[in-house]
Amino acid sequence: MKYIKTYKLFESIIYDTDWSKIVPKEMTIIKDGTHSFNLGNIMKNSDMVQVTYENKKNEWGAPSTLEFDFYFSQNSSMRIDIDITWGDSMACEFYIESPSKVEVIEYTSLNSNTDPSNTIFALDDKSLKEFVDFLNMFDGFKLDVSQFKFLDQYNDYKPV
């Protein structure tokens, strides 16, 4: 079922939607081990929504938060720019454009051109599927998990 039927104005997406009912409740991240996060705060701003997740455990040396920022724009098609922040470090930035375009802007995982650590930042399979299912709730999107290799745990994405 589509939760967001139209996107004629930003306020219908941002303010009329109960985001806590549609975003994934948990996220599991693979970065120097496996880390599980529960849904935390959801902040609604004029043209964006910030969704934070809190680390389930008090892990020494691991960030306590994971954040997804969703920036909305519309020209001839719907576009959402998405920033993923791991603690206070940018982990990934990309955009999706209806119906099925995915374009990476910033990538900091394995083989990154900008992050010399050469470590993995990934969503586990369940989290990635739930995230893509969430994105497909926006009217007009028909995305597939295979388009998100830059966020999967299999290390087969090569940035250009």
N, C-alpha and C positions, 0 to 999 in steps of 0.2 A: 504494500500500500504506500502510495506517495504521501508524505507528510506535508510537503510544501508544493502546492499545486501551481502557483504562479509566482512570478518574480517581478511584478510591475513596479514595485517600489521597495527600497531597501528595508523600510520599516516593517513590511509584511514578512520578510524573511527574518529579520533580527528580532523585532519586538513581539510579533504575534505568535511566535513559535516557542513552545516549551522545550528548550534545547536539552534539558536533563532527561527527557523521555526519548530522545532520538540518537544522541551520541553514544558511543560504546561506553559501558560502565567501567570497564577495566582495559588496560593496555599492558602488554608485556614487551619490554624493550631488550634487545640484545646489544650490549655495549660493555665490553670488559666483564662479561658474565650476563646473567639473566636477571632482570629487574621488573617487578610487577607494581603497577600503579592503579589506584582507584580514582574514580571521578571525583574531582574537588569542586572548585568554583567555576562558574560560568559568568563572564562579564560581557554585557552588551554595550557597544559603543555606536557611534553614528553610522559608520559604514563597515563595521567589523564586529566579530565575536571572538572572545578569547576563552578557550576551554582548557582548564588546568587539571592535571592529575597529580595525586599525592602518592609518594612511595609507600607501599604497604608496610615495609620494614624500615627501621632506623639503621640504614646501612652506612657504615663509616666509609667515606671516600666516594660515595655515590650520590648523585643529586637527589634532593627531596621532591623535586617537581619536574613535570613534563608538561609542556604547554603547546597547544595548537592555536594559531591565530588564523582566522578566516576573514579575508578582505573581499568584499563583493563589488562587482562592477558589471555593467550591462551596456553593450553597444548593440550590434546585431545579434549577439548571442550572450548567454550568461557566462561570466568568468569569475572564478574564485581563486585568489592567490592564497597559498597556505604556507605558513612558516611553522616549523617544528623546532621548539627550543628545549634542549636537554640541560636542566639546571639553568645556568646563565650563558650557555653556549648555543649558537645556532647549529642545529643538526642538519636541517634540510629546508630548502625553499623551492617551491614549485607552484605551477598553476594548472588548473583544469578549465577547459572551455567546452561548453556544450556543442555537440552531443558527446564527443568521446576523445577530445584532445588532452594530452598530458605533456607538460613541458617542464623539465628540470631547470631551475635558475641557479641554485646553490646546492652543492652536494659535498658532504664532509665524511663520507664513509670510505670503505676500501677503494684504492686506486684514485682517490680524489686529487684533483688538480690544485686544490687550495688548502687541504689539511694534510700536513706532513706526517701525522701520527699513523696513517695507514691502518687504522682500526675499523672495526665494523660498527655501524649504527643501523639497526634493523628492527622492524616489528616482527614478532613471531607470526606464524601462519594464521592463527586464529584472530589475532589483533588486526593483521593486515586485511583479512577478509571482512571483518566487522567494520573497519574504517572505510573500505571501498563500498560496502553495502550502505553505509551512512551517506557517503557522497552521492550515491545513486538515488537517494531519497529526494534530492533536488530535481524538480521537474526539468526534463530535457536531457539529463545525463544518462549515458549508457557506458559506464566504465567497467573495465575488467581487471582483475588482480594482476594479470600478466603485464599490464601497462605500468605497474609499480615495482619493477625489478630493482629500482634504486632504493626501495624501502624493504625488500625482502631479505631473508637470512641466507641466501644461497650464493652470494658473492659473484654473480655472473653479469652484473651491470658494469659497463665500461663508459665512463663519462666522455663526452666529446669536447 
